[in-house]
Amino acid sequence: MLALDPFYLEIIGIAVVGMAAYIAILYMASKFLGRPQLTAYANVELNQLVASIAILVLAFFIAEFATTFSQAVSGSDGTPIDISVNFLSKVVNRGVLPTYFDLVRSEVVLSYFNSLEYRMGPGVWNWTTKAVPGLEPILSIVRMLVFTYTALYGTLSIQIVIFRFIDAFMYTFFLPAGVVLRFFPPTRDAGIFLIVMAIAFQCFFPMLYAINSTALDSMWSLHGWSNGYDPQAEDIQYSEGIRAQASTILDFGNTISDFLPIFQPFSFLTFLPTLDRVAEISLAALFLPAFSMGLTIAFINATTKFLTGKG
């Protein structure tokens, strides 16, 4: 259950009491001075005070609706942020890191064999060649994939950090700060913006992740990607082909080292599942945050203009 920071609860209470006292003074002054303009102004401020309190209550109803809807769509427990973080963590821990470690291991093995040289014959005038010719193209592809998976890992990790920041600050600080600012006429527009931003990032933004995570699961199954990466699976070997090929190189080099030079036994076809997985994970690492952030910003702009009447 979401909760406000006690510090801001005290500030909201003080602001409500202060605005109520200010409105009461306006009413008394209007009756004492006989100024109907003050009565009308006091009515406006009273309506704004009631609206601010209603928005604060509505924000928590929206959060509960987003939680219920996200749980129904994803079939998971927790808040929309918890569901989103769990999904991203599964992609990182089961889709990125195992393959990344295998690629790094393969890079070490290939770099070792690529550095070995073999001299033909006993004389110094005889030519020198690679002990395992043909590893450069393979090694360049492995290094490219290591860089790609590093970028995917960084992108997904940043998204998790952003969700933790949202969960820690939006409804705890930004929402009550917006409600307090909305009490006062000079800062009313700024208060509305903070309120809408808090609701959008706490509820709407992670709810989009929860919806799209379910859609991505269906897409992965439809394209057969779930055989290589299933977010619900517990233990999957992600790059058996790469691990097997790397082991083949080690075994091949150990057993026939007396017959060097040899031709590399590594196949380019080994990288096809890994490249396919790059496309698969890119949906969650690149497309999903851009899509969700774009809709969230559009929601903030449209809702703020509607509430302020400045469109």
C-alpha positions as CSV (number, residue, x, y, z in Angstrom):
1,M,0.0,0.0,0.0
2,L,1.3,3.4,-1.0
3,A,1.9,5.9,1.8
4,L,2.8,9.6,2.1
5,D,5.9,10.7,3.9
6,P,5.0,11.9,7.4
7,F,6.8,15.1,6.8
8,Y,4.5,15.9,3.9
9,L,1.5,14.8,5.8
10,E,2.2,17.4,8.4
11,I,2.7,20.0,5.7
12,I,-0.6,19.1,4.0
13,G,-2.4,19.3,7.3
14,I,-0.9,22.7,8.0
15,A,-1.7,23.9,4.5
16,V,-5.3,22.7,4.7
17,V,-5.8,24.4,8.1
18,G,-4.2,27.6,6.8
19,M,-6.3,27.7,3.7
20,A,-9.4,27.0,5.7
21,A,-8.6,29.8,8.1
22,Y,-7.8,32.1,5.1
23,I,-11.2,31.3,3.5
24,A,-13.0,31.9,6.8
25,I,-11.3,35.3,7.2
26,L,-12.4,36.2,3.6
27,Y,-16.0,35.2,4.4
28,M,-16.0,37.3,7.6
29,A,-14.4,40.2,5.9
30,S,-16.9,40.1,3.1
31,K,-19.8,40.1,5.5
32,F,-18.2,42.9,7.7
33,L,-17.3,45.1,4.7
34,G,-20.3,44.2,2.6
35,R,-18.1,43.3,-0.4
36,P,-19.7,40.5,-2.5
37,Q,-16.5,40.3,-4.5
38,L,-14.7,38.8,-1.4
39,T,-17.5,36.3,-1.0
40,A,-17.2,35.1,-4.6
41,Y,-13.4,34.9,-4.2
42,A,-13.8,32.9,-1.0
43,N,-16.2,30.5,-2.8
44,V,-13.6,30.0,-5.5
45,E,-10.9,29.2,-3.0
46,L,-13.1,26.9,-1.1
47,N,-13.9,25.0,-4.3
48,Q,-10.2,24.8,-5.0
49,L,-9.5,23.5,-1.5
50,V,-12.1,20.8,-1.8
51,A,-10.8,19.9,-5.3
52,S,-7.2,19.5,-4.0
53,I,-8.3,17.1,-1.2
54,A,-10.4,15.2,-3.8
55,I,-7.4,14.9,-6.1
56,L,-5.3,13.5,-3.3
57,V,-7.9,10.9,-2.5
58,L,-8.4,10.2,-6.2
59,A,-4.7,9.6,-6.7
60,F,-4.8,6.6,-4.3
61,F,-7.9,5.2,-6.0
62,I,-6.0,5.4,-9.3
63,A,-3.1,3.6,-7.8
64,E,-5.3,0.8,-6.5
65,F,-7.0,0.5,-9.9
66,A,-3.6,0.4,-11.7
67,T,-2.5,-2.3,-9.3
68,T,-5.6,-4.4,-9.8
69,F,-5.5,-4.0,-13.5
70,S,-1.8,-4.9,-13.8
71,Q,-2.2,-8.0,-11.6
72,A,-5.2,-9.1,-13.8
73,V,-3.3,-8.6,-17.0
74,S,0.0,-10.1,-16.0
75,G,-1.2,-12.7,-13.6
76,S,1.4,-11.6,-11.0
77,D,1.1,-10.1,-7.5
78,G,2.4,-6.7,-6.3
79,T,2.1,-3.2,-7.5
80,P,2.6,-2.2,-11.2
81,I,6.2,-1.2,-10.4
82,D,6.9,-4.5,-8.7
83,I,5.5,-6.4,-11.7
84,S,7.6,-4.3,-14.1
85,V,10.8,-4.7,-12.1
86,N,10.3,-8.4,-11.8
87,F,9.8,-8.7,-15.6
88,L,13.0,-6.7,-16.3
89,S,14.9,-8.7,-13.8
90,K,13.9,-11.9,-15.5
91,V,15.1,-10.6,-18.8
92,V,18.4,-9.5,-17.3
93,N,19.1,-12.6,-15.2
94,R,17.8,-15.2,-17.6
95,G,18.1,-13.6,-21.0
96,V,21.2,-11.4,-20.9
97,L,23.7,-12.4,-18.3
98,P,24.0,-16.2,-19.0
99,T,24.6,-15.5,-22.7
100,Y,26.9,-12.6,-21.9
101,F,29.1,-14.8,-19.7
102,D,29.3,-17.5,-22.3
103,L,30.3,-14.9,-24.9
104,V,33.0,-13.5,-22.7
105,R,34.3,-17.0,-22.0
106,S,34.3,-17.7,-25.8
107,E,36.2,-14.4,-26.4
108,V,38.9,-15.5,-23.9
109,V,39.3,-18.9,-25.6
110,L,39.3,-17.5,-29.1
111,S,41.8,-14.7,-28.2
112,Y,44.1,-17.3,-26.7
113,F,44.1,-19.5,-29.8
114,N,44.3,-16.5,-32.1
115,S,47.5,-15.3,-30.4
116,L,49.3,-18.6,-31.0
117,E,51.7,-18.7,-33.9
118,Y,53.4,-21.7,-35.6
119,R,56.8,-21.7,-37.4
120,M,57.1,-24.1,-40.3
121,G,60.4,-26.0,-40.2
122,P,63.5,-25.5,-38.1
123,G,65.2,-22.6,-40.0
124,V,64.8,-18.9,-39.2
125,W,64.0,-18.2,-42.9
126,N,60.9,-20.4,-42.8
127,W,57.5,-18.7,-42.7
128,T,55.3,-18.2,-39.6
129,T,51.6,-18.7,-39.6
130,K,48.7,-18.7,-37.1
131,A,48.4,-21.9,-35.2
132,V,44.6,-21.8,-35.8
133,P,44.0,-19.8,-39.0
134,G,40.6,-18.1,-39.6
135,L,39.7,-17.0,-36.1
136,E,39.8,-13.3,-36.7
137,P,36.3,-13.1,-38.3
138,I,34.8,-15.2,-35.5
139,L,36.6,-13.3,-32.8
140,S,35.3,-9.9,-34.2
141,I,31.7,-11.2,-34.2
142,V,32.1,-12.4,-30.6
143,R,33.4,-9.0,-29.5
144,M,30.6,-7.3,-31.2
145,L,28.1,-9.5,-29.4
146,V,29.8,-8.9,-26.1
147,F,29.5,-5.1,-26.6
148,T,25.8,-5.5,-27.7
149,Y,24.9,-7.6,-24.6
150,T,26.7,-5.1,-22.4
151,A,24.6,-2.3,-23.9
152,L,21.4,-4.3,-23.4
153,Y,22.4,-5.1,-19.8
154,G,23.0,-1.4,-19.1
155,T,19.7,-0.3,-20.6
156,L,17.7,-2.9,-18.7
157,S,19.5,-2.1,-15.4
158,I,18.9,1.7,-15.9
159,Q,15.2,1.0,-16.3
160,I,15.1,-0.9,-13.0
161,V,16.9,2.0,-11.3
162,I,14.3,4.4,-12.7
163,F,11.4,2.3,-11.4
164,R,13.0,2.2,-8.0
165,F,13.4,6.0,-8.1
166,I,9.7,6.4,-9.1
167,D,8.5,4.1,-6.3
168,A,10.6,6.0,-3.8
169,F,9.7,9.5,-4.7
170,M,6.6,10.0,-6.8
171,Y,3.8,9.3,-4.3
172,T,6.0,9.9,-1.3
173,F,7.2,13.4,-2.2
174,F,6.0,14.7,-5.6
175,L,2.3,14.0,-5.1
176,P,2.0,15.8,-1.6
177,A,4.2,18.6,-2.8
178,G,1.9,19.1,-5.8
179,V,-1.2,19.1,-3.5
180,V,0.4,21.7,-1.2
181,L,1.3,23.9,-4.2
182,R,-2.2,23.6,-5.6
183,F,-3.6,25.2,-2.4
184,F,-2.1,28.6,-3.3
185,P,-3.2,30.6,-6.4
186,P,0.3,31.6,-7.6
187,T,1.6,28.0,-7.6
188,R,-1.6,26.3,-8.6
189,D,-0.5,25.3,-12.1
190,A,2.8,24.0,-10.9
191,G,1.0,21.9,-8.3
192,I,-1.3,20.4,-11.0
193,F,1.8,19.5,-13.1
194,L,3.4,17.7,-10.1
195,I,0.2,15.8,-9.3
196,V,-0.3,14.6,-12.8
197,M,3.4,13.7,-13.2
198,A,3.3,11.7,-10.0
199,I,0.1,9.8,-11.0
200,A,1.5,9.2,-14.5
201,F,4.8,7.7,-13.5
202,Q,3.5,5.9,-10.4
203,C,0.5,4.3,-12.1
204,F,0.3,4.8,-15.9
205,F,4.0,4.2,-16.8
206,P,4.5,0.9,-15.0
207,M,1.0,-0.3,-16.0
208,L,2.1,0.0,-19.7
209,Y,5.1,-2.2,-18.8
210,A,2.8,-4.8,-17.2
211,I,0.5,-4.8,-20.3
212,N,3.4,-5.0,-22.8
213,S,5.2,-7.7,-20.8
214,T,2.2,-10.0,-21.4
215,A,2.2,-9.1,-25.1
216,L,5.9,-9.8,-25.4
217,D,5.5,-13.2,-23.8
218,S,2.9,-14.0,-26.5
219,M,5.1,-12.7,-29.2
220,W,8.1,-14.7,-28.0
221,S,6.0,-17.9,-28.0
222,L,4.5,-17.1,-31.4
223,H,8.0,-16.7,-33.0
224,G,9.4,-19.8,-31.2
225,W,11.7,-17.6,-29.1
226,S,10.4,-19.1,-26.0
227,N,12.4,-22.2,-26.7
228,G,15.5,-20.2,-26.2
229,Y,14.2,-17.7,-23.6
230,D,11.1,-18.1,-21.5
231,P,10.6,-15.4,-18.8
232,Q,8.7,-17.9,-16.7
233,A,11.4,-20.7,-16.9
234,E,13.7,-21.3,-14.1
235,D,16.8,-22.9,-15.5
236,I,17.7,-22.5,-19.2
237,Q,21.0,-23.0,-21.0
238,Y,21.1,-19.9,-23.2
239,S,24.1,-20.6,-25.5
240,E,24.8,-24.3,-25.6
241,G,26.0,-23.9,-29.1
242,I,28.6,-21.3,-28.2
243,R,29.7,-23.3,-25.1
244,A,30.0,-26.5,-27.2
245,Q,32.0,-24.8,-29.9
246,A,34.3,-23.2,-27.4
247,S,34.8,-26.6,-25.8
248,T,35.4,-28.1,-29.2
249,I,38.2,-25.6,-29.8
250,L,39.8,-26.5,-26.5
251,D,39.5,-30.2,-27.0
252,F,40.7,-30.0,-30.6
253,G,43.7,-27.9,-29.6
254,N,44.7,-30.2,-26.8
255,T,44.4,-33.4,-28.7
256,I,46.1,-32.5,-32.0
257,S,48.5,-29.8,-30.8
258,D,51.4,-31.8,-32.3
259,F,49.9,-31.4,-35.8
260,L,49.6,-27.6,-35.9
261,P,48.7,-25.5,-37.8
262,I,45.0,-26.5,-37.9
263,F,41.9,-24.8,-39.3
264,Q,39.4,-23.4,-36.9
265,P,36.4,-25.6,-36.3
266,F,34.1,-22.8,-35.1
267,S,30.9,-22.4,-37.2
268,F,29.2,-19.1,-38.0
269,L,25.9,-20.7,-37.6
270,T,26.5,-20.9,-33.9
271,F,25.8,-17.2,-33.6
272,L,22.3,-17.3,-35.2
273,P,20.4,-18.1,-32.0
274,T,22.5,-15.4,-30.2
275,L,21.7,-12.8,-32.8
276,D,18.1,-13.8,-32.7
277,R,18.1,-13.3,-29.0
278,V,19.4,-9.8,-29.5
279,A,16.3,-8.9,-31.5
280,E,14.2,-10.6,-28.8
281,I,15.7,-8.8,-25.9
282,S,15.8,-5.4,-27.8
283,L,12.0,-5.3,-27.6
284,A,12.2,-5.1,-23.8
285,A,15.4,-3.1,-23.7
286,L,14.8,-0.5,-26.4
287,F,11.3,-0.5,-27.8
288,L,9.3,-0.9,-24.6
289,P,10.9,2.1,-22.6
290,A,10.6,4.4,-25.7
291,F,7.0,3.4,-26.3
292,S,5.9,3.7,-22.6
293,M,7.8,6.9,-22.0
294,G,6.3,8.5,-25.1
295,L,2.7,7.6,-24.1
296,T,3.4,8.8,-20.5
297,I,4.7,12.2,-21.5
298,A,1.7,12.6,-23.9
299,F,-0.6,11.7,-21.0
300,I,1.1,14.3,-18.7
301,N,0.8,17.1,-21.3
302,A,-2.8,16.4,-22.2
303,T,-4.0,16.0,-18.7
304,T,-2.2,19.1,-17.4
305,K,-3.6,21.2,-20.2
306,F,-7.1,19.8,-19.5
307,L,-6.9,20.5,-15.7
308,T,-5.4,24.0,-16.1
309,G,-7.6,25.0,-19.0
310,K,-4.5,26.1,-21.0
311,G,-4.5,24.2,-24.2
